[in-house]
Amino acid sequence: MFCSQQPLAKVSCAALLKAGLFLVGYLVCFPLMANGDSRPEVRPNVLLIVSEDNGPELGCYGQAYVQTPTLDRLAEKGVRFENAYVPQAGCSQSRAAFMTGLFPHQNGQIGLATWKCQMYLEDTPNIIRSLKDSGYRTGLIGKLHINPKSAFPFDMHEVSSANFARNNLNSYARKAEEFFTAGEEPFFLSVNYPDAHRPWIPKIAGLPAKPLVGSDVTPLPYFGIDSPQLCDNTADHLNCMSRLDSLVADLLAALERTGKADNTLVVYFGDHGADLLRGKRTSYEGGVRIPLIAYWPQHCKPLVRKELVSTLDLFPTLLEVCGAQIVDGLPGRSLKPLFQPGEVSWREYLFTEYHLHSPHNFYPQRTVRDARYKLIQNLLPGEVNPGYAFTMNRFFPELAKTIDTAPLEVRQAYRRMEKPPEYELYDLQKDPFEFKSLVDDPSHAVELKRLQRVLQDWRERTSDPLLNAKNLAKLKSEVEASFVDGSPSKKRIESWRYPDYFLP
């Protein structure tokens, strides 16, 4: 089904046409405003709050040990999306995706910007260009982490480093308040915090006031294993989440002081799952499922929505609520209908993908899920996934022994992650942490074939360049060419050539 838009609100996008992008099936789009008028009488400000490397490890999502009162209150007042996802579990890939509203294989940012991965085209439409063209002041506090930077012409950019040392964390709210009050035109500000990225710093600048220790917690359930070291890691990760919550409190207090809070849409989300076992850099739920909370006074009712939503939906959402021109060809749809109670005709299927993070962990995957089942397609089946060793080596030496003492299904899940078959099928109702693949279960043959068909159809509709075996082989060759004496070298990557041969 194709999107239907009001003629006066359309904008033709040469970049999308050049990239050979198509509208994704299974999504339903609506016109921005009645009578072709795309600009609301009072346009809202927009505050995006983005955290690093965390899934829904918040009190409002049921995490018992963490202290996140600010985000919990935001969820109580607004809309908490129970099933929210990023298109790829990587920093640059996720950020480029929500900024452009396109899957990584559509915009080209398939890996980290620090490893010179980049979007295909600088003039790809994005949130910043669209809102600036509509009269918004635009700002960014924190890292951008997308190539090329020139594609995102922010009016203000402060604290441009990743700041994993967590220096001057109080400056985020201070600089935000300066931006809030710098003019009377509507604003868009994205505040990108370094927590909960590694290193997990238990306490800094007095935050959190009472850090958790390993004996206070149990490991995140999707690990499937337990050990004192994993408890320590989990505690420190949750300490980062508590510190994040305190910083968000400062930011929202700054917004309140300006008197502009009542006309500001606040959206909080994580860029992807935690850098822990079976999380970041994977296609498992621990990697792609995130927290997503929206609050817009007078426009949001306190709700918990269970629809399948994606950060790809943010761009069309902002185009609608801000009265900006529509960008054709976006695979997402506006979340605005979900801000109010009632049934909404929504998508049946949600898609994610993986390519690489850095050359250390190249292992392309495509996934689809519906309300119950999830299918992962591994594009290099039978080959060892280098991302497995990359992740395992970031933990304690006895981790392998800990896995070996786990229940059989958990051990099999780790072995499957290390050397995946072509397909993995999971029943997320009965097996939410993806320990038991049902691919070889005859009683699930119908679900397997259905999801295989849906996934193939999506790949064709979105012009997935890895449908072409030659492209997959070329990309694999590029990755392998970056290695010197067993380790990848940035000096060996003058520039990735995939942006040329991925385009039609």
Salt bridges, closest charged atoms under 4 A:
GLU52 OE2 - ARG95 NH2 3.58
GLU52 OE2 - LYS143 NZ 3.01
ASP53 OD2 - HIS197 NE2 3.67
ASP53 OD1 - HIS272 NE2 3.22
ASP53 OD2 - LYS280 NZ 2.90
GLU57 OE1 - HIS237 NE2 2.78
GLU82 OE1 - ARG80 NH1 2.40
GLU82 OE2 - ARG289 NH2 3.22
ASP155 OD1 - LYS132 NZ 2.55
GLU158 OE1 - LYS175 NZ 3.57
GLU177 OE1 - ARG257 NH2 2.69
GLU185 OE1 - ARG137 NE 3.35
ASP195 OD1 - ARG166 NH2 2.75
ASP195 OD2 - ARG243 NE 2.82
ASP271 OD2 - ARG95 NH2 3.01
ASP271 OD2 - HIS272 NE2 3.59
ASP275 OD2 - ARG198 NE 3.12
ASP275 OD1 - ARG281 NH2 2.96
ASP275 OD2 - ARG394 NH2 2.87
GLU285 OE1 - ARG369 NH1 3.72
GLU285 OE2 - LYS374 NZ 2.90
GLU307 OE2 - ARG305 NH2 2.73
ASP313 OD1 - ARG347 NH2 2.80
GLU353 OE1 - HIS105 ND1 2.56
GLU353 OE2 - HIS355 NE2 3.88
ASP370 OD2 - ARG450 NH1 2.93
GLU383 OE1 - LYS476 NZ 3.93
ASP404 OD1 - ARG415 NH1 3.97
GLU418 OE1 - ARG415 NE 3.34
GLU424 OE1 - ARG416 NE 3.92
ASP427 OD2 - ARG372 NH2 2.79
GLU434 OE2 - LYS374 NZ 2.90
ASP441 OD2 - HIS444 ND1 3.29
ASP457 OD2 - ARG461 NE 2.81
ASP464 OD2 - ARG366 NE 2.69
ASP464 OD2 - ARG459 NE 2.67
GLU480 OE2 - LYS476 NZ 2.73
